[in-house]
Structure formats: structure tokens, C-alpha cells
């Protein structure tokens, strides 16, 4: 418990340090431009001054659209259950090494707009940058990916604890609560207009039945993931899921409420907008890789991310560090919630783009439902500011 509090303390301190600068360029000298396509293949860092992939000749990476065909069950497709074994929050590159610009490699171009260094400095082609925001706050990642969540929240985590993702994923590997995807009616065809799915959250089984991650695990899911304790009735369902080019997509972008682990025993509630899940499926339809959840988080919801971290550390609303972090975090939006394609050049940005990666491992079909553990005491509610 003491370690978790120290980690949260250092995270909040880092938030204040990282986000208290109004202009990123005042603290980081510009690096020379590099070929971003080469950098992506070599898994090397890409400076913020690099051109966008659109400029380099590569197309924007966008969520695959629904294939042609009638969205109806084939009657011969299979159902698979997949547990998330690893999360990528934007602090490490695909090879697992620390990378300041790992956020550039996660997510999709969800606003159909490519914003390079010049465009973000001049604030052209996107929503209006908030007053006092960093001049490069609208910059896209590789292939025009939108992921200010990974960029800024990832920076907080990376600055305070460089091995935070390793610790988190070690905890997930030991059996703490994680996401489970159920995908239904999976046929072998590369394109399929009907492949529904659902998302659950597992129980914490670190001390009862630690998973083996070999396909044999029988995981229990939390009762708040389902309706009436029935695993066939998930709270978060994807009835319009589909497959295109062997990539499963949860459906057209939609609002979703997600519980995302971000540190040991610390979860954040994300009331996401315009959100989709994707997962590259294997040929046998037994598993997948390179999962992504992409969408937007309203700036008004940023405090829901900070509160559980602050509560764990004991820094409550009303304290100077909490208020400073909240104020500066609200300066990082890059999209417009509710606007077509999340962009409107006439109004201020009010949403934070999100690109979280994940890897999955097959598990056995889920049938056991358990209740969540009682929440830990909230220091802020007990003692106040």
C-alpha cells in the first residue's frame, strides 16, 4: 500500500512538472527532422519536429470501414474469449524499450486530419488551440495518429516512473483485473459484415487462481460487467462488430465507459466518445494481436482520471498540486467532442484523443460471475482537502 501511495505521489509531482510549461519548445531543443517511415520500421524515437506521415508519402492510418455484405450470422462461425495480457499506454515502444515518442505509434487518425509541426504551430485545419496550451499540442503521431492521451498522460507516467508499464503488466500477468473480449460468429473469410462482440472486466485472481496464459485459464468476470449476473448479457456489447482484412472492428465509433488500469491497483474511469476497438485476428480465428482502442475523452472528464491517482496518494481537490495538475491537463485537447469526424475549425478543442494498445491471449469460455471487491478507503473523502 505504501508503494502504491509513493508511486501516486511521484506521478502527481511529475504531472505538475511536465504540464506546468506553456511552451514545450522552451524546455526541449528542436531535433533535426527524420524520415518517420524509417523510424516506424526501426522502432526508434521520432522528434516532434518530424513531418507527418502524410508528408512522407504514407497514408493516414484510419479505422477500417465496414465491408460490403449483409450483417447477419452465418451459423457456422466460432466464438472466442480473449483476455488482455499487456497494455500499451504510450510510455514504451513496441519492442518494450522506453521511448519518449511511443505515443506516436499507438491509435488511429480518428479526425481524418493530418497535423504536422507547421500546421499545429499555425493552428490550421483543426479546432482552436486552448489559450496557454503548448504550441505543439495539436501535433499528430506517425501516419496522422491522434493520441494526446498517450502523449500527455504517458509523459506523466514515464517521468515519474519509467518502468510503470512493466510494473502494471507484471501485475496483470499475475492475475489482477483485466479486460476480456468475447468475439462471436467468427468465420474464416477475411471480410465479414457480421462479427459481434462484448467487453468484460475480470476479477482479481492473484491470490486465488493466478493465470497461466496458455489458453487453459478459466477467468471469472465482475458482476458490474454484466446484466443480472448473466455472462450472455454484457453491459458493453458490440452488436455491429465486423471484420475487414482480417481485422476485427467493434463497429462504428460510439460512446463507451471504460475502466482502464493505469498503475498497480489504480484504475481510471474513461467516459469515452467516438470510440472503436480493433484487433488483428489470426487465420485460425483462435486469437489476435495488436489490439487498439481509439476515441476521444472530453476535457471535462479529465478530473475523473486524476481523482483515483490523487486519492491513492492523499492529495485531494483543493490542494495546490491537485489544482495545478488539473488546470494544466485541461490545456491539452486536440479534438471536438460531438463534431463530425471530431473536428471543427471554428470552435475551441474540448476533447483529448486516445490511442491505447493491448495484446490478448485466449482463455476458456467465461461463465463464473463474482462481485467486485469493496473499494479501498478514499483518503480524500475521509479527511477532505
Secondary structure as UniProt FT lines:
FT   HELIX           2..19
FT   HELIX           24..26
FT   HELIX           36..42
FT   TURN            48..49
FT   HELIX           53..56
FT   STRAND          78..88
FT   TURN            94..95
FT   TURN            100..101
FT   HELIX           102..105
FT   HELIX           117..122
FT   TURN            131..132
FT   TURN            135..138
FT   HELIX           142..144
FT   HELIX           149..153
FT   HELIX           154..160
FT   TURN            162..163
FT   HELIX           164..174
FT   STRAND          179..186
FT   STRAND          197..202
FT   TURN            206..208
FT   STRAND          221..222
FT   HELIX           223..225
FT   STRAND          226..227
FT   TURN            228..229
FT   STRAND          230..234
FT   STRAND          236..238
FT   TURN            239..240
FT   STRAND          242..244
FT   TURN            245..246
FT   STRAND          247..249
FT   STRAND          254..263
FT   TURN            264..265
FT   STRAND          266..281
FT   TURN            283..284
FT   STRAND          288..298
FT   HELIX           299..301
FT   HELIX           302..313
FT   TURN            317..318
FT   HELIX           320..329
FT   TURN            330..331
FT   TURN            337..338
FT   HELIX           340..342
FT   TURN            345..346
FT   STRAND          351..363
FT   STRAND          369..370
FT   HELIX           379..383
//
